[in-house]
């Protein structure tokens, strides 16, 4: 949006509990809840109105390079190693980080059409995810 004096630029704000490496993807889940994935392997959720961290959780698959969500209940993250994980936000917020909790569930592997073993990462990075509204939510990768 522009005014007569030029474009209106929002004020930059530093959110608490920043990742230790580059942010790979940002997505607003609501007008105040901002999700981020990062190269340090963590998924973070911030309330930007309250300026507080709501969640910091490791998906346990190494660097995260993509994320997608339909709502604030489940967030899908894609790893550099090709793994696709579904994170239950409520369960992740009630546990310490790690993959042994019910908060993180492997739902697939991004791979070439020639790969038949979907139980192990393919080495093909999952750089783009899209979440589709369904029950339960579906995810597509590229």
N, C-alpha and C positions, 0 to 999 in steps of 0.2 A: 504494500500500500504506500502511495506517495503523497506528500503534501506539497504545497507551493514552494517550500524550502528544500525539497528533495525527498528521498525515500526515508521512511521511518524505520529505524533499526532498533530491534529490541535490545534491552540491556543484557549483557552477558553475565551469567551467574555460575559460580563453581559449586557443583553438587558434592556432598560429602561422600566418602568411601569410594574414591575414584579407582579405576583399575590400574594395575602396575604396568600394563602394556597398552597398545593402541586399541581404541574402540573400533569394532568392525561394522556394527549395525546399531541403529537406534529405531525404536518404534513406540509411538504413543499408544497405550492400551485404553486409556480414558483421557479426558482433558488434563488430568493432573498426574497420571501414572506413566512414567517413561521407562521402557525396558532397554537394556543395552547388552550386547555381547562383545567380548574382547579377546585379544590374542593371549591374555593370561589364562584363558580357559574358563572364565567366570561369566555368569549371567547375573545382571544386577537390575534391580527395580527401585526407582526413586519416585517419591512424591515431590514434584517440582513446586507445588504451591506451599507445602510445609517445609521444603528444603531439607528433607530427611531421607535416609536410606531405608527402604522397606525390606530388601532382600539382597544378599550376595551369596551366590551358590555356585560351586564348581560342578560342571557336568561330568568331569572325569574323563574327557576324551581329548585333552590337549587344546590347542588354540581353537576358539570358536570364530567362524568367519561369516555366519549368517544367523538370523533369527526370524521367526514369524509367529504371529498370534492372531486368533480370531477374537478372543476375549481375555479377561484377566485371570482365568482359571488355569489354562494350559499355554505354555510357550514352547515352541519347537526351536531347537538350536542345531546348526550344522557345523561339523568339525572339519578341520583341515585334512584329517585322515579319512573323510568320507562318511563318518557316522552321523546318523540323525537321531536325536534324542528328544523325548517329550518330557517337559518338566511341569509337575503339578505344583503351582505356585504356593498354595496353602500348605501342602506337605513339606515343601522345600523350606518354607519359612519357619516350620516347627522342628526342623532337624539341623544338625550341624552339617557342613558341606561333606560331599562324598557321593559315590555312586551306589553304595550298599543300601541306601534308604529307598522307600517306595516313591520318593519324590521324583526320581529320575528313571526313565524307562527307555530302552533302546527300541526304536520303532522301525529302523531300516538302515540301509547303507546306500549312499549315492554311488553308482557304479556304471560301467559301460554295459551295453546290452549283451556282451559276450561273457560277462562274469556270471557264473551259476551259483557260487557259494556266497550267500548273503549274510553269513554268520560272522565274517571278518571284514574289516575295512579294506577297501579296494585301492587306497592310495589316491583316489580321485576326489579332490576337494569338493565339498558341498558349498558352493559359493552363493547360491540363491535358493531361498525357500519361499513358498507361498502356502499359507494356511487357508483352508476352505471350510466354511461353516457346515457342519454336519454333526451327527451325534454318534460316536465321538468325532471331534474335528479331524479332518484329513489334511495331509501335507503333500505337496509336490516339490520336487527338487530339480535343480539344473546345475 
